[in-house]
């Protein structure tokens, strides 16, 4: 192949790595371009003082979609079970099987004894959606672990499955409304409403939120940290003859010349291009005037929708090294712990109060903002990851690393940074959260902290290049700018430009690791189909 026959992939996150590796394995001439010094994007790990911390996702969910991809690439990466615990104040339960939903119901009834009927309504919906997930991805489904089926299957099991699938599709369609609206119609207890809804990004579709409990028993932790996933995929890509260009930031896309150009002026011709990086950066790099007139209208519409949309909430994350044995934490929870220190729930704090804070920002003083931040922390739900409880090699002997995060809107730290007290803001949240956990779930642990670091949505944007620091793609608070539904995912990898495709978190919604891998595979398949 000549220079112009190359398949160019921009963005070395998990979707770019997957697409590149699948194509290289088939013998295509592939160049993968990544702006950072390592690949992985939001799937990464880093080591500090003997601790392994995961900087993006904390575990691999829905391994039934991921393991077949590793198998196809001939990657033997041990996946260790990552058990999930959920806690509210002193009440903690462990999701170890499908029947754990009954333990969750008991936890909610114990926490909200005044509203047993509301609790039963919530858990009934969750149980129903557990069944729907079995239809979609269970052993009768043609999607089960991405395995190919024999003809006999389609003449027997498939027909009964298909009837269930239609019923499931109707139920899912009826649950497209935001989880907040769904829960308000379902239950009356406001704190219970908050405890359920504040686990999720604002306006998350109800079908996604209410089916999430079914994934808690399907969490896995890659041996050595989640960063091993991109490392091993990248290694397979290079072994297959692929070219990896690191520290290469693409700033221009020449449609007419069929090439991408980096910030140093080096150009890279392509026959096919798969864009796996941020979609806003794609349209900021394209010269619309070079677009053929017959595609111009479609391009302008796509560009306008994408540049005016915003990413979903991001996270504030605290990384702690603690001179405390893993057994101290193991007595409390498993290695993946969703913990809410107060049964009151966030209530108005992250909705009306936050909106008011943003509207009146110029008239607010720092003390008022800090007071609001304190309430935000005290009433929030924290995702606490403890890697050493999954993999004993991720911390020095007798010590434990903690990763503590909660949802945060990008606009808040941005305004604080503009006002000049961003570092103080980070330290304040670190100390508030540490004090909170010390007096609730981890008594005495703050005296043994030996390492402390934090990141905000601004950190995510800076390191990964994700608009608004988003970690799951587009915000659900407004219309998704591309047709990114699960049923239309194959079309979503297409762009208005001939021979240019897209994949990753900005291509499917809701987006996560499984959908990033699926869109990457779909984009790679489309490229191979076109070339053949």
C-alpha positions in Angstrom: 0.0 0.0 0.0 1.1 3.6 -0.7 0.9 6.5 1.7 -2.6 7.4 0.5 -3.8 3.8 1.1 -3.3 4.1 4.9 -6.2 3.9 7.4 -5.7 6.7 9.8 -7.2 6.6 13.3 -7.1 9.7 15.5 -7.5 9.2 19.2 -5.7 6.4 21.2 -8.4 5.8 23.8 -10.0 2.4 24.1 -12.1 2.9 20.9 -9.2 4.0 18.8 -7.0 1.1 20.1 -9.8 -1.4 19.4 -10.5 -0.2 15.9 -6.8 0.0 15.1 -6.0 -3.5 16.4 -8.9 -5.2 14.6 -7.9 -3.6 11.3 -4.2 -4.3 11.7 -4.9 -7.9 12.6 -6.7 -8.2 9.2 -3.6 -7.0 7.4 -4.5 -3.4 6.8 -2.0 -0.6 6.9 -3.1 1.4 10.0 -1.7 4.5 11.7 -3.0 5.3 15.2 -2.3 8.9 16.3 -2.5 9.9 20.0 -1.8 13.4 21.4 -0.6 12.1 24.8 2.6 10.2 25.6 0.5 7.1 26.4 -2.7 5.5 25.0 -5.9 4.7 27.0 -7.7 8.0 27.5 -10.2 7.5 30.3 -9.1 3.9 30.7 -5.8 4.4 32.5 -3.8 3.6 35.6 -0.8 5.2 37.2 1.6 4.2 40.0 2.7 6.3 42.9 4.8 5.1 45.9 3.8 1.5 45.2 0.1 2.2 44.8 -1.7 1.6 41.6 -4.5 4.1 41.0 -7.0 4.0 38.2 -7.4 7.5 36.7 -10.6 6.9 34.7 -13.0 4.0 35.0 -12.5 1.9 38.1 -13.5 -1.5 36.7 -14.8 -3.2 33.6 -18.5 -3.6 33.5 -20.5 -6.0 31.3 -17.6 -8.3 30.5 -19.8 -10.3 28.2 -19.1 -7.6 25.6 -15.4 -7.1 26.4 -14.1 -10.6 26.8 -14.9 -11.6 23.2 -13.0 -8.6 21.9 -9.9 -9.7 23.9 -10.4 -13.2 22.7 -10.5 -12.0 19.0 -7.3 -10.1 19.5 -5.7 -13.1 21.3 -5.2 -11.1 24.5 -4.9 -13.2 27.7 -5.6 -10.6 30.4 -6.8 -12.1 33.7 -10.1 -10.4 34.8 -10.6 -10.6 38.6 -14.1 -10.3 40.1 -14.8 -6.8 41.4 -17.6 -7.1 43.9 -19.9 -4.1 44.6 -21.2 -2.9 47.9 -23.8 -0.2 48.5 -24.2 1.8 51.7 -26.4 4.5 53.2 -25.2 5.8 56.6 -24.5 2.6 58.7 -26.5 0.3 56.4 -24.4 -1.7 53.9 -25.3 -4.5 51.5 -23.2 -6.5 49.0 -24.3 -7.3 45.5 -23.0 -10.8 45.0 -25.8 -12.4 43.0 -29.0 -11.7 41.1 -30.9 -12.2 44.4 -29.0 -9.4 46.0 -31.8 -7.1 44.9 -33.7 -8.4 47.9 -30.9 -7.3 50.2 -31.0 -3.9 48.5 -34.8 -3.7 49.2 -34.1 -4.6 52.8 -31.4 -1.8 53.0 -33.8 0.8 51.6 -36.6 -0.3 54.0 -34.3 -0.1 56.9 -33.1 3.4 55.8 -36.7 4.6 55.0 -39.0 2.7 57.3 -41.7 5.3 56.7 -42.0 4.4 53.0 -42.0 0.6 52.5 -44.5 0.8 49.6 -42.2 3.3 47.7 -39.3 1.0 48.3 -41.2 -1.9 46.9 -42.2 0.1 43.8 -38.6 1.0 43.1 -37.2 -2.5 43.5 -40.0 -4.0 41.4 -38.9 -1.9 38.5 -35.3 -2.9 39.1 -36.3 -6.6 39.1 -38.3 -6.1 35.9 -35.3 -4.5 34.2 -33.0 -7.3 35.4 -35.2 -9.6 33.4 -35.0 -7.3 30.4 -31.2 -7.3 30.6 -31.3 -11.1 30.5 -33.4 -10.9 27.3 -30.9 -8.5 25.7 -27.7 -10.2 26.8 -28.6 -13.5 28.4 -27.6 -16.9 27.1 -30.7 -17.1 24.7 -29.8 -13.8 23.1 -28.0 -13.7 19.7 -25.9 -11.0 21.4 -24.8 -13.3 24.2 -21.0 -12.8 24.6 -20.9 -11.9 20.9 -20.9 -15.6 19.9 -21.9 -16.7 16.5 -24.9 -19.0 16.5 -25.5 -22.2 14.5 -28.5 -22.5 12.1 -30.3 -24.7 14.5 -30.5 -21.9 17.1 -32.4 -19.7 14.6 -35.0 -22.3 14.0 -35.6 -23.1 17.7 -34.5 -20.7 20.5 -34.4 -17.6 18.4 -38.1 -17.4 17.9 -39.0 -17.5 21.5 -36.3 -15.0 22.3 -37.5 -12.7 19.6 -41.0 -12.5 21.2 -39.4 -11.5 24.5 -37.2 -9.0 22.7 -40.2 -7.2 21.2 -41.8 -7.0 24.7 -38.5 -5.7 26.1 -38.1 -3.2 23.3 -41.6 -1.8 24.1 -40.7 -1.5 27.8 -37.4 0.2 27.1 -39.1 2.7 24.6 -41.6 3.6 27.3 -38.7 4.3 29.7 -36.8 6.9 27.7 -37.9 9.7 30.0 -35.3 11.0 32.5 -34.9 9.0 35.6 -35.9 12.0 37.7 -39.2 12.3 36.0 -39.8 8.6 36.2 -39.1 8.4 39.9 -41.2 11.5 40.7 -44.2 9.8 39.1 -43.4 6.5 40.9 -42.7 7.5 44.5 -43.5 10.2 47.0 -40.5 10.0 49.4 -38.1 12.8 48.4 -35.0 11.5 50.2 -35.5 8.1 48.7 -36.0 9.7 45.3 -32.6 11.5 45.7 -30.8 8.4 47.0 -31.7 6.6 43.8 -31.3 9.4 41.3 -28.1 10.9 42.6 -26.2 7.8 41.5 -26.6 8.9 37.9 -25.8 11.8 35.6 -28.6 14.4 35.4 -31.5 13.3 33.1 -30.1 9.8 32.6 -32.7 7.8 30.7 -34.8 5.8 33.1 -34.3 2.5 31.3 -30.5 2.8 31.7 -30.6 3.9 35.4 -33.1 1.3 36.5 -31.3 -1.6 34.8 -27.9 -0.7 36.3 -28.3 -2.9 39.3 -28.0 -5.9 37.0 -24.5 -4.9 36.1 -23.2 -4.8 39.7 -22.6 -8.6 39.7 -20.8 -8.2 36.3 -17.9 -6.0 37.4 -14.3 -7.2 36.7 -10.9 -5.7 37.5 -8.1 -6.3 35.0 -5.0 -7.8 36.8 -2.6 -5.0 37.3 -5.2 -2.2 37.0 -7.6 -1.1 34.3 -4.6 0.5 32.5 -3.5 -3.0 31.5 -6.4 -3.1 29.0 -5.1 -0.4 26.7 -1.5 -1.4 27.2 -2.1 -5.0 26.0 -4.4 -3.9 23.1 -1.7 -1.4 22.1 1.0 -4.1 22.2 -1.1 -6.4 20.0 -1.6 -3.5 17.5 2.2 -3.0 17.2 2.8 -6.8 16.9 0.3 -6.8 14.0 2.4 -4.2 12.2 0.4 -1.1 13.1 2.1 2.3 13.4 1.6 4.2 16.7 2.4 7.9 16.8 2.4 9.4 20.3 2.7 13.0 21.4 1.0 14.0 18.0 -1.8 16.5 18.2 -4.0 16.8 15.1 -5.0 20.4 14.5 -6.3 20.3 10.9 -8.3 17.9 8.7 -7.9 18.6 5.0 -11.0 17.0 3.4 -10.0 17.9 -0.2 -6.4 16.6 0.2 -7.5 13.6 2.3 -5.0 14.2 5.0 -4.7 15.2 8.7 -2.1 17.7 9.9 -0.6 18.0 13.3 0.4 21.1 15.3 4.0 20.9 13.9 2.7 21.0 10.3 3.4 17.3 9.5 0.6 15.8 7.3 -0.6 12.3 7.2 -2.5 11.1 4.0 -5.3 8.6 4.4 -7.7 6.5 2.4 -10.1 6.0 5.3 -10.2 8.0 8.6 -11.8 6.9 11.9 -12.1 9.7 14.4 -12.1 8.4 17.9 -11.2 11.6 19.7 -13.4 14.5 20.9 -16.1 15.3 18.3 -16.0 19.1 19.0 -12.2 19.1 18.2 -13.0 17.3 15.0 -15.2 20.1 13.7 -12.9 22.7 15.0 -10.2 21.1 12.8 -12.2 20.8 9.6 -12.2 23.4 7.0 -15.9 23.5 5.9 -15.1 25.4 2.8 -13.2 22.4 1.4 -16.2 20.2 1.7 -17.8 19.2 -1.6 -21.0 21.1 -2.2 -23.2 18.0 -2.3 -22.2 17.2 1.3 -22.2 20.8 2.6 -25.7 21.0 4.0 -25.4 17.7 6.0 -22.0 18.8 7.2 -23.2 22.2 8.4 -26.1 20.6 10.3 -23.9 18.0 11.9 -21.3 20.7 12.9 -23.9 23.1 14.3 -25.5 20.4 16.5 -22.2 19.1 17.8 -20.6 22.4 18.6 -23.7 23.7 20.4 -24.2 20.6 22.5 -22.3 19.9 25.8 -20.8 17.0 27.5 -22.4 15.3 30.5 -21.3 15.9 34.1 -17.8 14.9 35.0 -16.3 13.8 38.3 -14.2 15.2 41.1 -11.7 12.4 42.3 -9.5 12.1 45.3 -6.6 9.6 45.3 -5.4 8.5 48.7 -2.5 6.3 49.9 -3.4 5.0 53.4 -1.0 3.3 55.9 -3.8 1.0 56.9 -4.1 -2.8 56.1 -6.6 -3.8 53.4 -8.5 -5.8 56.1 -9.6 -2.6 57.8 -11.6 -1.7 54.6 -12.5 -5.3 53.7 -14.6 -5.5 56.9 -16.7 -2.7 55.6 -17.2 -3.3 51.9 -16.0 -4.9 48.7 -13.5 -3.2 46.4 -16.2 -1.2 44.6 -18.3 0.8 47.1 -21.1 3.2 46.4 -21.5 5.1 49.7 -24.0 7.8 50.8 -23.1 9.3 54.3 -26.6 10.8 54.8 -30.1 9.4 54.2 -31.3 12.9 53.5 -30.1 12.9 49.9 -29.0 15.9 47.9 -32.4 17.4 47.4 -32.3 21.0 46.2 -28.5 21.2 46.6 -27.4 20.0 43.2 -30.5 21.2 41.3 -32.2 24.5 42.3 -29.4 25.7 44.7 -26.7 24.9 42.1 -28.7 26.7 39.3 -29.1 29.7 41.6 -25.4 29.7 42.4 -24.4 29.7 38.8 -26.9 32.5 37.9 -25.8 34.8 40.7 -22.1 33.8 40.6 -20.8 37.4 40.3 -22.7 38.4 43.4 -21.7 35.4 45.5 -18.7 35.5 47.8 -16.3 32.7 48.4 -17.7 31.9 51.8 -21.1 31.2 50.3 -19.6 28.9 47.7 -17.6 27.0 50.2 -20.7 26.6 52.4 -22.6 25.2 49.4 -19.6 22.8 48.6 -19.7 21.5 52.1 -23.4 20.6 51.8 -22.7 19.1 48.4 -20.1 16.8 49.9 -22.1 15.8 53.0 -25.2 14.8 51.1 -23.6 13.2 48.0 -23.0 9.6 46.9 -19.4 8.6 46.6 -18.0 5.9 44.3 -15.1 4.5 46.3 -12.7 2.1 44.6 -10.2 0.0 46.6 -8.0 -1.7 44.0 -6.1 -3.8 46.5 -9.3 -5.6 47.5 -9.5 -6.9 43.9 -5.8 -7.3 43.2 -3.4 -7.6 46.2 -0.5 -6.4 44.1 -1.9 -2.9 43.6 -0.6 -1.6 47.0 2.4 -2.0 49.2 2.0 -4.7 51.9 -0.1 -3.6 54.8 -1.3 -0.4 52.9 -4.3 0.5 50.9 -5.0 2.9 48.1 -8.5 4.6 47.8 -10.1 6.3 44.8 -13.0 8.5 45.9 -15.2 10.3 43.4 -18.5 12.1 43.0 -20.3 13.8 40.1 -19.5 17.4 39.4 -20.5 19.8 36.7 -17.7 21.3 34.6 -18.9 24.9 34.9 -18.3 25.0 38.7 -14.5 24.5 38.7 -14.2 26.6 35.6 -15.7 29.6 37.3 -13.6 29.0 40.4 -10.4 28.8 38.2 -11.3 32.0 36.5 -11.7 33.7 39.9 -8.3 32.5 40.9 -8.8 30.1 43.8 -8.9 26.7 42.0 -6.2 25.1 44.2 -7.9 26.2 47.4 -11.1 24.7 46.0 -9.5 21.3 45.5 -7.8 21.3 48.9 -11.1 22.3 50.5 -13.0 19.4 48.9 -10.2 16.9 49.8 -10.3 17.9 53.4 -14.1 18.0 53.6 -14.5 14.5 52.1 -11.7 13.0 54.2 -13.2 14.5 57.4 -16.6 13.2 56.4 -15.5 9.7 55.7 -13.4 9.7 58.9 -16.4 10.4 61.1 -18.7 8.1 59.3 -17.6 4.9 57.5 -13.8 4.9 58.0 -13.2 6.1 61.6 -9.6 7.1 62.3 -8.3 6.6 58.8 -7.4 10.2 58.0 -4.5 10.0 60.6 -2.9 7.4 58.4 -3.0 9.1 55.0 0.4 9.3 53.5 -0.4 10.4 49.9 -3.1 12.7 48.7 -4.0 14.1 45.2 -7.2 15.1 43.4 -8.5 15.9 40.0 -11.5 17.8 38.8 -13.5 18.0 35.5 -10.8 20.5 34.3 -8.1 17.9 34.9 -10.1 15.4 32.7 -10.4 18.0 29.9 -6.7 18.8 30.1 -5.4 15.3 30.2 -7.8 13.5 27.9 -9.1 16.3 25.7 -12.7 15.5 26.4 -15.1 18.5 26.0 -16.4 19.7 29.4 -14.3 17.0 31.0 -17.1 14.6 30.1 -16.6 10.9 30.9 -19.7 9.4 29.3 -20.1 11.6 26.2 -23.1 13.9 25.6 -25.2 15.4 28.3 -28.7 14.0 28.8 -30.0 17.5 29.8 -30.6 18.4 26.1 -31.1 16.7 22.8 -28.2 14.3 21.8 -26.7 15.9 18.7 -26.3 12.6 16.8 -28.7 9.7 16.4 -26.8 7.7 19.0 -29.4 5.2 20.2 -28.5 1.6 20.9 -30.7 0.4 18.0 -29.1 2.8 15.6 -25.5 2.4 16.6 -24.3 1.1 13.3 -25.4 4.3 11.5 -24.0 6.5 14.3 -20.5 5.6 13.2 -21.0 7.4 9.9 -20.3 11.0 9.4 -21.5 13.4 6.6 -18.0 13.1 5.0 -17.2 10.2 2.6 -14.5 7.8 4.0 -14.6 9.4 7.5 -16.1 7.5 10.4 -16.3 8.0 14.1 -16.3 5.8 17.2 -16.2 6.2 21.0 -18.1 7.9 23.7 -19.4 10.7 21.4 -20.9 8.1 19.1 -23.3 6.2 21.3 -25.5 7.2 24.2 -25.4 6.3 27.1 -21.7 5.7 26.5 -19.3 3.5 28.5 -16.5 1.1 27.9 -18.7 -1.6 26.2 -20.3 0.9 23.8 -16.9 2.4 23.0 -15.7 -1.0 22.1 -18.8 -1.8 20.1 -18.7 1.4 18.0 -15.0 0.8 17.4 -15.7 -2.6 16.0 -18.6 -1.3 13.9 -16.4 1.5 12.5 -13.7 -1.0 11.7 -16.2 -3.4 10.1 -17.6 -0.6 8.0 -14.1 0.4 6.8 -13.3 -3.3 5.8 -16.6 -3.7 4.0 -16.0 -0.5 2.0 -12.5 -1.5 1.1 -13.5 -4.9 0.0 
